[in-house]
Amino acid sequence: MSLQRIAGIVMLIVGIGLLIVGINASDSISDRMSNFFTGRFTDETVWYMLGGGAVALGGFLLLVFGGRMGRV
């Protein structure tokens, strides 16, 4: 297994973990109140979700294409 694929697996796991933290944070009382009064989640929750999604997507791409990216 190549180093890129291992890095992809690690990034995918970390990204999914960040997404889960962001989803759990969106259910907190402070986030519910922020959503009620402003119509949006807190910045911290949004960054967890966006960052987790980006890291998970990057990890998935490394996992799928990791061994073939360097070869032409």
N, CA, C and O atoms as a Tripos MOL2 file, in Angstrom:
@<TRIPOS>MOLECULE
protein
  288   287    72     0     0
PROTEIN
NO_CHARGES

@<TRIPOS>ATOM
      1 N           0.8520   -1.1660    0.0000 N.3       1 MET1
      2 CA          0.0000    0.0000    0.0000 C.3       1 MET1
      3 C           0.9000    1.2320    0.0000 C.2       1 MET1
      4 O           1.8510    1.3110    0.7780 O.2       1 MET1
      5 N           0.6030    2.1830   -0.8640 N.am      2 SER2
      6 CA          1.4520    3.3590   -0.9970 C.3       2 SER2
      7 C           1.1980    4.3610    0.1240 C.2       2 SER2
      8 O           0.1720    4.3240    0.8030 O.2       2 SER2
      9 N           2.1590    5.2490    0.2910 N.am      3 LEU3
     10 CA          2.0670    6.2650    1.3280 C.3       3 LEU3
     11 C           0.8860    7.2120    1.0750 C.2       3 LEU3
     12 O           0.2580    7.6780    2.0250 O.2       3 LEU3
     13 N           0.5800    7.4980   -0.1910 N.am      4 GLN4
     14 CA         -0.5420    8.3750   -0.5090 C.3       4 GLN4
     15 C          -1.8690    7.7540   -0.0800 C.2       4 GLN4
     16 O          -2.7580    8.4570    0.4010 O.2       4 GLN4
     17 N          -2.0040    6.4650   -0.2490 N.am      5 ARG5
     18 CA         -3.2520    5.8030    0.1540 C.3       5 ARG5
     19 C          -3.3940    5.7760    1.6740 C.2       5 ARG5
     20 O          -4.4970    5.9420    2.1950 O.2       5 ARG5
     21 N          -2.3010    5.5690    2.3780 N.am      6 ILE6
     22 CA         -2.3580    5.5980    3.8420 C.3       6 ILE6
     23 C          -2.7350    6.9970    4.3250 C.2       6 ILE6
     24 O          -3.5580    7.1460    5.2290 O.2       6 ILE6
     25 N          -2.1300    8.0210    3.7180 N.am      7 ALA7
     26 CA         -2.4820    9.3990    4.0680 C.3       7 ALA7
     27 C          -3.9420    9.6750    3.7380 C.2       7 ALA7
     28 O          -4.6130   10.3980    4.4750 O.2       7 ALA7
     29 N          -4.4460    9.1120    2.6420 N.am      8 GLY8
     30 CA         -5.8420    9.2720    2.2730 C.3       8 GLY8
     31 C          -6.7780    8.6600    3.2960 C.2       8 GLY8
     32 O          -7.8130    9.2430    3.6210 O.2       8 GLY8
     33 N          -6.4250    7.4890    3.8070 N.am      9 ILE9
     34 CA         -7.2550    6.8330    4.8280 C.3       9 ILE9
     35 C          -7.2790    7.6710    6.1030 C.2       9 ILE9
     36 O          -8.3350    7.8570    6.7080 O.2       9 ILE9
     37 N          -6.1120    8.1760    6.5080 N.am     10 VAL10
     38 CA         -6.0370    9.0010    7.7170 C.3      10 VAL10
     39 C          -6.8550   10.2810    7.5380 C.2      10 VAL10
     40 O          -7.6120   10.6650    8.4300 O.2      10 VAL10
     41 N          -6.7050   10.9340    6.3960 N.am     11 MET11
     42 CA         -7.4630   12.1610    6.1430 C.3      11 MET11
     43 C          -8.9590   11.8960    6.1000 C.2      11 MET11
     44 O          -9.7450   12.7010    6.5990 O.2      11 MET11
     45 N          -9.3560   10.7930    5.5170 N.am     12 LEU12
     46 CA        -10.7720   10.4480    5.4530 C.3      12 LEU12
     47 C         -11.3430   10.2400    6.8520 C.2      12 LEU12
     48 O         -12.4420   10.7080    7.1490 O.2      12 LEU12
     49 N         -10.6150    9.5520    7.6990 N.am     13 ILE13
     50 CA        -11.0740    9.3070    9.0720 C.3      13 ILE13
     51 C         -11.1570   10.6140    9.8600 C.2      13 ILE13
     52 O         -12.1300   10.8560   10.5730 O.2      13 ILE13
     53 N         -10.1290   11.4560    9.7260 N.am     14 VAL14
     54 CA        -10.1340   12.7440   10.4270 C.3      14 VAL14
     55 C         -11.2720   13.6310    9.9130 C.2      14 VAL14
     56 O         -11.9500   14.2840   10.7060 O.2      14 VAL14
     57 N         -11.4840   13.6600    8.6080 N.am     15 GLY15
     58 CA        -12.5550   14.4660    8.0270 C.3      15 GLY15
     59 C         -13.9270   14.0220    8.4870 C.2      15 GLY15
     60 O         -14.7780   14.8560    8.7990 O.2      15 GLY15
     61 N         -14.1520   12.7260    8.5330 N.am     16 ILE16
     62 CA        -15.4380   12.2120    9.0140 C.3      16 ILE16
     63 C         -15.6060   12.5520   10.4970 C.2      16 ILE16
     64 O         -16.7060   12.8820   10.9400 O.2      16 ILE16
     65 N         -14.5210   12.4720   11.2550 N.am     17 GLY17
     66 CA        -14.5830   12.8500   12.6680 C.3      17 GLY17
     67 C         -14.9570   14.3130   12.8470 C.2      17 GLY17
     68 O         -15.7820   14.6390   13.7010 O.2      17 GLY17
     69 N         -14.3610   15.2030   12.0500 N.am     18 LEU18
     70 CA        -14.7040   16.6210   12.1330 C.3      18 LEU18
     71 C         -16.1560   16.8760   11.7290 C.2      18 LEU18
     72 O         -16.8320   17.7110   12.3300 O.2      18 LEU18
     73 N         -16.6270   16.1650   10.7210 N.am     19 LEU19
     74 CA        -18.0390   16.2970   10.3350 C.3      19 LEU19
     75 C         -18.9610   15.8790   11.4720 C.2      19 LEU19
     76 O         -19.9670   16.5390   11.7330 O.2      19 LEU19
     77 N         -18.6270   14.8020   12.1380 N.am     20 ILE20
     78 CA        -19.4510   14.3280   13.2550 C.3      20 ILE20
     79 C         -19.4480   15.3460   14.3970 C.2      20 ILE20
     80 O         -20.4860   15.6050   15.0070 O.2      20 ILE20
     81 N         -18.2810   15.9190   14.6820 N.am     21 VAL21
     82 CA        -18.2050   16.9470   15.7260 C.3      21 VAL21
     83 C         -19.0610   18.1520   15.3450 C.2      21 VAL21
     84 O         -19.7700   18.6980   16.1900 O.2      21 VAL21
     85 N         -19.0030   18.5680   14.0880 N.am     22 GLY22
     86 CA        -19.8070   19.7010   13.6310 C.3      22 GLY22
     87 C         -21.2950   19.4220   13.6950 C.2      22 GLY22
     88 O         -22.0740   20.2970   14.0710 O.2      22 GLY22
     89 N         -21.6960   18.2230   13.3340 N.am     23 ILE23
     90 CA        -23.1220   17.8690   13.3870 C.3      23 ILE23
     91 C         -23.5920   17.8110   14.8360 C.2      23 ILE23
     92 O         -24.6890   18.2740   15.1500 O.2      23 ILE23
     93 N         -22.7740   17.2460   15.7200 N.am     24 ASN24
     94 CA        -23.1310   17.2180   17.1380 C.3      24 ASN24
     95 C         -23.1780   18.6230   17.7270 C.2      24 ASN24
     96 O         -24.0340   18.9140   18.5630 O.2      24 ASN24
     97 N         -22.2760   19.4920   17.3050 N.am     25 ALA25
     98 CA        -22.2640   20.8680   17.8090 C.3      25 ALA25
     99 C         -23.4970   21.6320   17.3400 C.2      25 ALA25
    100 O         -23.9620   22.5370   18.0330 O.2      25 ALA25
    101 N         -24.0240   21.2830   16.1860 N.am     26 SER26
    102 CA        -25.2160   21.9850   15.6920 C.3      26 SER26
    103 C         -26.4460   21.6650   16.5250 C.2      26 SER26
    104 O         -27.4410   22.3870   16.4550 O.2      26 SER26
    105 N         -26.3960   20.6020   17.3070 N.am     27 ASP27
    106 CA        -27.5160   20.2470   18.1820 C.3      27 ASP27
    107 C         -27.3870   20.8440   19.5770 C.2      27 ASP27
    108 O         -28.2540   20.6260   20.4220 O.2      27 ASP27
    109 N         -26.3110   21.5990   19.8310 N.am     28 SER28
    110 CA        -26.1360   22.1750   21.1640 C.3      28 SER28
    111 C         -27.1260   23.3110   21.3860 C.2      28 SER28
    112 O         -27.6750   23.8700   20.4360 O.2      28 SER28
    113 N         -27.3420   23.6390   22.6390 N.am     29 ILE29
    114 CA        -28.3110   24.6870   22.9790 C.3      29 ILE29
    115 C         -27.8550   26.0390   22.4380 C.2      29 ILE29
    116 O         -28.6680   26.8030   21.9170 O.2      29 ILE29
    117 N         -26.5630   26.3400   22.5560 N.am     30 SER30
    118 CA        -26.0810   27.6380   22.0670 C.3      30 SER30
    119 C         -26.2370   27.7580   20.5540 C.2      30 SER30
    120 O         -26.5630   28.8300   20.0460 O.2      30 SER30
    121 N         -26.0070   26.6740   19.8420 N.am     31 ASP31
    122 CA        -26.1780   26.7110   18.3930 C.3      31 ASP31
    123 C         -27.6520   26.8020   18.0080 C.2      31 ASP31
    124 O         -27.9980   27.4760   17.0380 O.2      31 ASP31
    125 N         -28.5040   26.1420   18.7460 N.am     32 ARG32
    126 CA        -29.9340   26.2390   18.4630 C.3      32 ARG32
    127 C         -30.4330   27.6650   18.6740 C.2      32 ARG32
    128 O         -31.2370   28.1700   17.8900 O.2      32 ARG32
    129 N         -29.9530   28.3130   19.7380 N.am     33 MET33
    130 CA        -30.3600   29.7010   19.9990 C.3      33 MET33
    131 C         -29.8200   30.6300   18.9140 C.2      33 MET33
    132 O         -30.5240   31.5280   18.4510 O.2      33 MET33
    133 N         -28.5690   30.4100   18.5100 N.am     34 SER34
    134 CA        -27.9910   31.2190   17.4410 C.3      34 SER34
    135 C         -28.7700   31.0290   16.1480 C.2      34 SER34
    136 O         -29.0340   31.9930   15.4300 O.2      34 SER34
    137 N         -29.1360   29.7970   15.8540 N.am     35 ASN35
    138 CA        -29.9050   29.5110   14.6490 C.3      35 ASN35
    139 C         -31.3000   30.1290   14.7390 C.2      35 ASN35
    140 O         -31.8250   30.6050   13.7320 O.2      35 ASN35
    141 N         -31.8950   30.1300   15.9050 N.am     36 PHE36
    142 CA        -33.2290   30.6860   16.0890 C.3      36 PHE36
    143 C         -33.2280   32.2020   15.8760 C.2      36 PHE36
    144 O         -34.1010   32.7360   15.1920 O.2      36 PHE36
    145 N         -32.2380   32.8980   16.4690 N.am     37 PHE37
    146 CA        -32.2220   34.3580   16.4110 C.3      37 PHE37
    147 C         -31.5790   34.9150   15.1470 C.2      37 PHE37
    148 O         -32.0080   35.9560   14.6490 O.2      37 PHE37
    149 N         -30.5670   34.2490   14.6220 N.am     38 THR38
    150 CA        -29.8620   34.7810   13.4450 C.3      38 THR38
    151 C         -30.1720   34.0270   12.1680 C.2      38 THR38
    152 O         -29.9210   34.5330   11.0740 O.2      38 THR38
    153 N         -30.7160   32.8250   12.2910 N.am     39 GLY39
    154 CA        -31.0180   32.0320   11.1020 C.3      39 GLY39
    155 C         -29.8300   31.2470   10.5740 C.2      39 GLY39
    156 O         -29.8940   30.7040    9.4710 O.2      39 GLY39
    157 N         -28.7550   31.1780   11.3350 N.am     40 ARG40
    158 CA        -27.5840   30.4080   10.9040 C.3      40 ARG40
    159 C         -26.8640   29.8500   12.1160 C.2      40 ARG40
    160 O         -27.0850   30.2820   13.2470 O.2      40 ARG40
    161 N         -26.0010   28.8840   11.8580 N.am     41 PHE41
    162 CA        -25.2300   28.2600   12.9280 C.3      41 PHE41
    163 C         -24.0510   29.1520   13.3120 C.2      41 PHE41
    164 O         -23.7310   30.1070   12.6050 O.2      41 PHE41
    165 N         -23.4120   28.8350   14.4330 N.am     42 THR42
    166 CA        -22.2360   29.6000   14.8410 C.3      42 THR42
    167 C         -21.0880   29.3350   13.8760 C.2      42 THR42
    168 O         -21.0730   28.3280   13.1680 O.2      42 THR42
    169 N         -20.1350   30.2480   13.8590 N.am     43 ASP43
    170 CA        -18.9910   30.1210   12.9510 C.3      43 ASP43
    171 C         -18.1940   28.8590   13.2270 C.2      43 ASP43
    172 O         -17.7280   28.2000   12.2980 O.2      43 ASP43
    173 N         -18.0360   28.5230   14.4920 N.am     44 GLU44
    174 CA        -17.2640   27.3310   14.8560 C.3      44 GLU44
    175 C         -17.8880   26.0640   14.2670 C.2      44 GLU44
    176 O         -17.1830   25.2010   13.7430 O.2      44 GLU44
    177 N         -19.1950   25.9620   14.3580 N.am     45 THR45
    178 CA        -19.8900   24.7870   13.8220 C.3      45 THR45
    179 C         -19.7440   24.7130   12.3060 C.2      45 THR45
    180 O         -19.5100   23.6430   11.7450 O.2      45 THR45
    181 N         -19.8830   25.8500   11.6590 N.am     46 VAL46
    182 CA        -19.7620   25.8780   10.1970 C.3      46 VAL46
    183 C         -18.3500   25.4770    9.7700 C.2      46 VAL46
    184 O         -18.1860   24.7430    8.7960 O.2      46 VAL46
    185 N         -17.3290   25.9540   10.4920 N.am     47 TRP47
    186 CA        -15.9570   25.5970   10.1410 C.3      47 TRP47
    187 C         -15.6790   24.1160   10.3570 C.2      47 TRP47
    188 O         -14.9570   23.5020    9.5720 O.2      47 TRP47
    189 N         -16.2480   23.5330   11.4200 N.am     48 TYR48
    190 CA        -16.1000   22.0900   11.6160 C.3      48 TYR48
    191 C         -16.7020   21.3230   10.4460 C.2      48 TYR48
    192 O         -16.0920   20.3830    9.9360 O.2      48 TYR48
    193 N         -17.8900   21.7200   10.0240 N.am     49 MET49
    194 CA        -18.5500   21.0030    8.9310 C.3      49 MET49
    195 C         -17.8300   21.1980    7.5950 C.2      49 MET49
    196 O         -17.6070   20.2350    6.8620 O.2      49 MET49
    197 N         -17.4700   22.4380    7.2830 N.am     50 LEU50
    198 CA        -16.7740   22.6930    6.0170 C.3      50 LEU50
    199 C         -15.3830   22.0730    5.9960 C.2      50 LEU50
    200 O         -14.9880   21.4550    5.0080 O.2      50 LEU50
    201 N         -14.6460   22.2380    7.0850 N.am     51 GLY51
    202 CA        -13.3060   21.6530    7.1600 C.3      51 GLY51
    203 C         -13.3480   20.1390    7.1070 C.2      51 GLY51
    204 O         -12.5390   19.5130    6.4220 O.2      51 GLY51
    205 N         -14.2870   19.5500    7.8280 N.am     52 GLY52
    206 CA        -14.4220   18.1000    7.8090 C.3      52 GLY52
    207 C         -14.7790   17.5760    6.4330 C.2      52 GLY52
    208 O         -14.2470   16.5590    5.9880 O.2      52 GLY52
    209 N         -15.6810   18.2740    5.7620 N.am     53 GLY53
    210 CA        -16.0460   17.8560    4.4070 C.3      53 GLY53
    211 C         -14.8840   17.9660    3.4390 C.2      53 GLY53
    212 O         -14.6780   17.0830    2.6070 O.2      53 GLY53
    213 N         -14.1180   19.0560    3.5450 N.am     54 ALA54
    214 CA        -12.9760   19.2480    2.6470 C.3      54 ALA54
    215 C         -11.8850   18.2110    2.9040 C.2      54 ALA54
    216 O         -11.3210   17.6530    1.9620 O.2      54 ALA54
    217 N         -11.5900   17.9560    4.1720 N.am     55 VAL55
    218 CA        -10.5490   16.9730    4.5040 C.3      55 VAL55
    219 C         -10.9970   15.5700    4.1000 C.2      55 VAL55
    220 O         -10.1960   14.7860    3.5900 O.2      55 VAL55
    221 N         -12.2740   15.2480    4.3250 N.am     56 ALA56
    222 CA        -12.7880   13.9350    3.9350 C.3      56 ALA56
    223 C         -12.7470   13.7620    2.4160 C.2      56 ALA56
    224 O         -12.3950   12.6910    1.9220 O.2      56 ALA56
    225 N         -13.1030   14.8120    1.6770 N.am     57 LEU57
    226 CA        -13.0510   14.7330    0.2160 C.3      57 LEU57
    227 C         -11.6140   14.5650   -0.2720 C.2      57 LEU57
    228 O         -11.3470   13.7500   -1.1550 O.2      57 LEU57
    229 N         -10.6880   15.3370    0.3040 N.am     58 GLY58
    230 CA         -9.2760   15.1910   -0.0660 C.3      58 GLY58
    231 C          -8.7470   13.8040    0.2590 C.2      58 GLY58
    232 O          -7.9950   13.2210   -0.5220 O.2      58 GLY58
    233 N          -9.1390   13.2800    1.4100 N.am     59 GLY59
    234 CA         -8.7190   11.9310    1.7860 C.3      59 GLY59
    235 C          -9.2850   10.8810    0.8600 C.2      59 GLY59
    236 O          -8.5940    9.9290    0.4970 O.2      59 GLY59
    237 N         -10.5450   11.0480    0.4720 N.am     60 PHE60
    238 CA        -11.1600   10.1020   -0.4520 C.3      60 PHE60
    239 C         -10.4560   10.1310   -1.8070 C.2      60 PHE60
    240 O         -10.1980    9.0850   -2.4030 O.2      60 PHE60
    241 N         -10.1490   11.3310   -2.2880 N.am     61 LEU61
    242 CA         -9.4540   11.4350   -3.5730 C.3      61 LEU61
    243 C          -8.0560   10.8240   -3.5070 C.2      61 LEU61
    244 O          -7.6230   10.1610   -4.4490 O.2      61 LEU61
    245 N          -7.3500   11.0460   -2.3990 N.am     62 LEU62
    246 CA         -6.0370   10.4110   -2.2410 C.3      62 LEU62
    247 C          -6.1590    8.8930   -2.1660 C.2      62 LEU62
    248 O          -5.3180    8.1690   -2.7000 O.2      62 LEU62
    249 N          -7.1970    8.4230   -1.5100 N.am     63 LEU63
    250 CA         -7.4000    6.9850   -1.3790 C.3      63 LEU63
    251 C          -7.6750    6.3500   -2.7410 C.2      63 LEU63
    252 O          -7.1480    5.2820   -3.0520 O.2      63 LEU63
    253 N          -8.4950    7.0040   -3.5420 N.am     64 VAL64
    254 CA         -8.8710    6.4470   -4.8410 C.3      64 VAL64
    255 C          -7.7600    6.6270   -5.8730 C.2      64 VAL64
    256 O          -7.4310    5.6910   -6.6020 O.2      64 VAL64
    257 N          -7.1800    7.8320   -5.9370 N.am     65 PHE65
    258 CA         -6.2080    8.1310   -6.9820 C.3      65 PHE65
    259 C          -4.7730    8.2190   -6.4700 C.2      65 PHE65
    260 O          -3.8860    8.6050   -7.2300 O.2      65 PHE65
    261 N          -4.5180    7.8790   -5.2250 N.am     66 GLY66
    262 CA         -3.2060    8.0770   -4.5990 C.3      66 GLY66
    263 C          -2.0700    7.3780   -5.3020 C.2      66 GLY66
    264 O          -1.0030    7.9730   -5.4590 O.2      66 GLY66
    265 N          -2.2430    6.1670   -5.7250 N.am     67 GLY67
    266 CA         -1.1750    5.4320   -6.3810 C.3      67 GLY67
    267 C          -0.9430    5.8420   -7.8060 C.2      67 GLY67
    268 O           0.1330    5.6020   -8.3540 O.2      67 GLY67
    269 N          -1.9440    6.4630   -8.4250 N.am     68 ARG68
    270 CA         -1.8390    6.8150   -9.8430 C.3      68 ARG68
    271 C          -1.5180    8.2620  -10.1050 C.2      68 ARG68
    272 O          -1.2310    8.6210  -11.2470 O.2      68 ARG68
    273 N          -1.5540    9.1210   -9.0870 N.am     69 MET69
    274 CA         -1.3310   10.5490   -9.3090 C.3      69 MET69
    275 C           0.0900   10.8540   -9.7770 C.2      69 MET69
    276 O           0.2800   11.7110  -10.6400 O.2      69 MET69
    277 N           1.0730   10.1800   -9.2320 N.am     70 GLY70
    278 CA          2.4610   10.4600   -9.5740 C.3      70 GLY70
    279 C           2.9060    9.8520  -10.8980 C.2      70 GLY70
    280 O           3.8980   10.2900  -11.4820 O.2      70 GLY70
    281 N           2.1890    8.8600  -11.3660 N.am     71 ARG71
    282 CA          2.5860    8.1780  -12.6130 C.3      71 ARG71
    283 C           1.9180    8.8070  -13.8250 C.2      71 ARG71
    284 O           0.7650    9.2330  -13.7690 O.2      71 ARG71
    285 N           2.6530    8.8540  -14.9010 N.am     72 VAL72
    286 CA          2.0970    9.3990  -16.1480 C.3      72 VAL72
    287 C           1.9690    8.3100  -17.1580 C.2      72 VAL72
    288 O           1.5210    8.5560  -18.2770 O.2      72 VAL72
@<TRIPOS>BOND
     1     1     2 1
     2     2     3 1
     3     3     4 2
     4     3     5 am
     5     5     6 1
     6     6     7 1
     7     7     8 2
     8     7     9 am
     9     9    10 1
    10    10    11 1
    11    11    12 2
    12    11    13 am
    13    13    14 1
    14    14    15 1
    15    15    16 2
    16    15    17 am
    17    17    18 1
    18    18    19 1
    19    19    20 2
    20    19    21 am
    21    21    22 1
    22    22    23 1
    23    23    24 2
    24    23    25 am
    25    25    26 1
    26    26    27 1
    27    27    28 2
    28    27    29 am
    29    29    30 1
    30    30    31 1
    31    31    32 2
    32    31    33 am
    33    33    34 1
    34    34    35 1
    35    35    36 2
    36    35    37 am
    37    37    38 1
    38    38    39 1
    39    39    40 2
    40    39    41 am
    41    41    42 1
    42    42    43 1
    43    43    44 2
    44    43    45 am
    45    45    46 1
    46    46    47 1
    47    47    48 2
    48    47    49 am
    49    49    50 1
    50    50    51 1
    51    51    52 2
    52    51    53 am
    53    53    54 1
    54    54    55 1
    55    55    56 2
    56    55    57 am
    57    57    58 1
    58    58    59 1
    59    59    60 2
    60    59    61 am
    61    61    62 1
    62    62    63 1
    63    63    64 2
    64    63    65 am
    65    65    66 1
    66    66    67 1
    67    67    68 2
    68    67    69 am
    69    69    70 1
    70    70    71 1
    71    71    72 2
    72    71    73 am
    73    73    74 1
    74    74    75 1
    75    75    76 2
    76    75    77 am
    77    77    78 1
    78    78    79 1
    79    79    80 2
    80    79    81 am
    81    81    82 1
    82    82    83 1
    83    83    84 2
    84    83    85 am
    85    85    86 1
    86    86    87 1
    87    87    88 2
    88    87    89 am
    89    89    90 1
    90    90    91 1
    91    91    92 2
    92    91    93 am
    93    93    94 1
    94    94    95 1
    95    95    96 2
    96    95    97 am
    97    97    98 1
    98    98    99 1
    99    99   100 2
   100    99   101 am
   101   101   102 1
   102   102   103 1
   103   103   104 2
   104   103   105 am
   105   105   106 1
   106   106   107 1
   107   107   108 2
   108   107   109 am
   109   109   110 1
   110   110   111 1
   111   111   112 2
   112   111   113 am
   113   113   114 1
   114   114   115 1
   115   115   116 2
   116   115   117 am
   117   117   118 1
   118   118   119 1
   119   119   120 2
   120   119   121 am
   121   121   122 1
   122   122   123 1
   123   123   124 2
   124   123   125 am
   125   125   126 1
   126   126   127 1
   127   127   128 2
   128   127   129 am
   129   129   130 1
   130   130   131 1
   131   131   132 2
   132   131   133 am
   133   133   134 1
   134   134   135 1
   135   135   136 2
   136   135   137 am
   137   137   138 1
   138   138   139 1
   139   139   140 2
   140   139   141 am
   141   141   142 1
   142   142   143 1
   143   143   144 2
   144   143   145 am
   145   145   146 1
   146   146   147 1
   147   147   148 2
   148   147   149 am
   149   149   150 1
   150   150   151 1
   151   151   152 2
   152   151   153 am
   153   153   154 1
   154   154   155 1
   155   155   156 2
   156   155   157 am
   157   157   158 1
   158   158   159 1
   159   159   160 2
   160   159   161 am
   161   161   162 1
   162   162   163 1
   163   163   164 2
   164   163   165 am
   165   165   166 1
   166   166   167 1
   167   167   168 2
   168   167   169 am
   169   169   170 1
   170   170   171 1
   171   171   172 2
   172   171   173 am
   173   173   174 1
   174   174   175 1
   175   175   176 2
   176   175   177 am
   177   177   178 1
   178   178   179 1
   179   179   180 2
   180   179   181 am
   181   181   182 1
   182   182   183 1
   183   183   184 2
   184   183   185 am
   185   185   186 1
   186   186   187 1
   187   187   188 2
   188   187   189 am
   189   189   190 1
   190   190   191 1
   191   191   192 2
   192   191   193 am
   193   193   194 1
   194   194   195 1
   195   195   196 2
   196   195   197 am
   197   197   198 1
   198   198   199 1
   199   199   200 2
   200   199   201 am
   201   201   202 1
   202   202   203 1
   203   203   204 2
   204   203   205 am
   205   205   206 1
   206   206   207 1
   207   207   208 2
   208   207   209 am
   209   209   210 1
   210   210   211 1
   211   211   212 2
   212   211   213 am
   213   213   214 1
   214   214   215 1
   215   215   216 2
   216   215   217 am
   217   217   218 1
   218   218   219 1
   219   219   220 2
   220   219   221 am
   221   221   222 1
   222   222   223 1
   223   223   224 2
   224   223   225 am
   225   225   226 1
   226   226   227 1
   227   227   228 2
   228   227   229 am
   229   229   230 1
   230   230   231 1
   231   231   232 2
   232   231   233 am
   233   233   234 1
   234   234   235 1
   235   235   236 2
   236   235   237 am
   237   237   238 1
   238   238   239 1
   239   239   240 2
   240   239   241 am
   241   241   242 1
   242   242   243 1
   243   243   244 2
   244   243   245 am
   245   245   246 1
   246   246   247 1
   247   247   248 2
   248   247   249 am
   249   249   250 1
   250   250   251 1
   251   251   252 2
   252   251   253 am
   253   253   254 1
   254   254   255 1
   255   255   256 2
   256   255   257 am
   257   257   258 1
   258   258   259 1
   259   259   260 2
   260   259   261 am
   261   261   262 1
   262   262   263 1
   263   263   264 2
   264   263   265 am
   265   265   266 1
   266   266   267 1
   267   267   268 2
   268   267   269 am
   269   269   270 1
   270   270   271 1
   271   271   272 2
   272   271   273 am
   273   273   274 1
   274   274   275 1
   275   275   276 2
   276   275   277 am
   277   277   278 1
   278   278   279 1
   279   279   280 2
   280   279   281 am
   281   281   282 1
   282   282   283 1
   283   283   284 2
   284   283   285 am
   285   285   286 1
   286   286   287 1
   287   287   288 2
@<TRIPOS>SUBSTRUCTURE
     1 MET1         2 RESIDUE 1 A MET
     2 SER2         6 RESIDUE 1 A SER
     3 LEU3        10 RESIDUE 1 A LEU
     4 GLN4        14 RESIDUE 1 A GLN
     5 ARG5        18 RESIDUE 1 A ARG
     6 ILE6        22 RESIDUE 1 A ILE
     7 ALA7        26 RESIDUE 1 A ALA
     8 GLY8        30 RESIDUE 1 A GLY
     9 ILE9        34 RESIDUE 1 A ILE
    10 VAL10       38 RESIDUE 1 A VAL
    11 MET11       42 RESIDUE 1 A MET
    12 LEU12       46 RESIDUE 1 A LEU
    13 ILE13       50 RESIDUE 1 A ILE
    14 VAL14       54 RESIDUE 1 A VAL
    15 GLY15       58 RESIDUE 1 A GLY
    16 ILE16       62 RESIDUE 1 A ILE
    17 GLY17       66 RESIDUE 1 A GLY
    18 LEU18       70 RESIDUE 1 A LEU
    19 LEU19       74 RESIDUE 1 A LEU
    20 ILE20       78 RESIDUE 1 A ILE
    21 VAL21       82 RESIDUE 1 A VAL
    22 GLY22       86 RESIDUE 1 A GLY
    23 ILE23       90 RESIDUE 1 A ILE
    24 ASN24       94 RESIDUE 1 A ASN
    25 ALA25       98 RESIDUE 1 A ALA
    26 SER26      102 RESIDUE 1 A SER
    27 ASP27      106 RESIDUE 1 A ASP
    28 SER28      110 RESIDUE 1 A SER
    29 ILE29      114 RESIDUE 1 A ILE
    30 SER30      118 RESIDUE 1 A SER
    31 ASP31      122 RESIDUE 1 A ASP
    32 ARG32      126 RESIDUE 1 A ARG
    33 MET33      130 RESIDUE 1 A MET
    34 SER34      134 RESIDUE 1 A SER
    35 ASN35      138 RESIDUE 1 A ASN
    36 PHE36      142 RESIDUE 1 A PHE
    37 PHE37      146 RESIDUE 1 A PHE
    38 THR38      150 RESIDUE 1 A THR
    39 GLY39      154 RESIDUE 1 A GLY
    40 ARG40      158 RESIDUE 1 A ARG
    41 PHE41      162 RESIDUE 1 A PHE
    42 THR42      166 RESIDUE 1 A THR
    43 ASP43      170 RESIDUE 1 A ASP
    44 GLU44      174 RESIDUE 1 A GLU
    45 THR45      178 RESIDUE 1 A THR
    46 VAL46      182 RESIDUE 1 A VAL
    47 TRP47      186 RESIDUE 1 A TRP
    48 TYR48      190 RESIDUE 1 A TYR
    49 MET49      194 RESIDUE 1 A MET
    50 LEU50      198 RESIDUE 1 A LEU
    51 GLY51      202 RESIDUE 1 A GLY
    52 GLY52      206 RESIDUE 1 A GLY
    53 GLY53      210 RESIDUE 1 A GLY
    54 ALA54      214 RESIDUE 1 A ALA
    55 VAL55      218 RESIDUE 1 A VAL
    56 ALA56      222 RESIDUE 1 A ALA
    57 LEU57      226 RESIDUE 1 A LEU
    58 GLY58      230 RESIDUE 1 A GLY
    59 GLY59      234 RESIDUE 1 A GLY
    60 PHE60      238 RESIDUE 1 A PHE
    61 LEU61      242 RESIDUE 1 A LEU
    62 LEU62      246 RESIDUE 1 A LEU
    63 LEU63      250 RESIDUE 1 A LEU
    64 VAL64      254 RESIDUE 1 A VAL
    65 PHE65      258 RESIDUE 1 A PHE
    66 GLY66      262 RESIDUE 1 A GLY
    67 GLY67      266 RESIDUE 1 A GLY
    68 ARG68      270 RESIDUE 1 A ARG
    69 MET69      274 RESIDUE 1 A MET
    70 GLY70      278 RESIDUE 1 A GLY
    71 ARG71      282 RESIDUE 1 A ARG
    72 VAL72      286 RESIDUE 1 A VAL
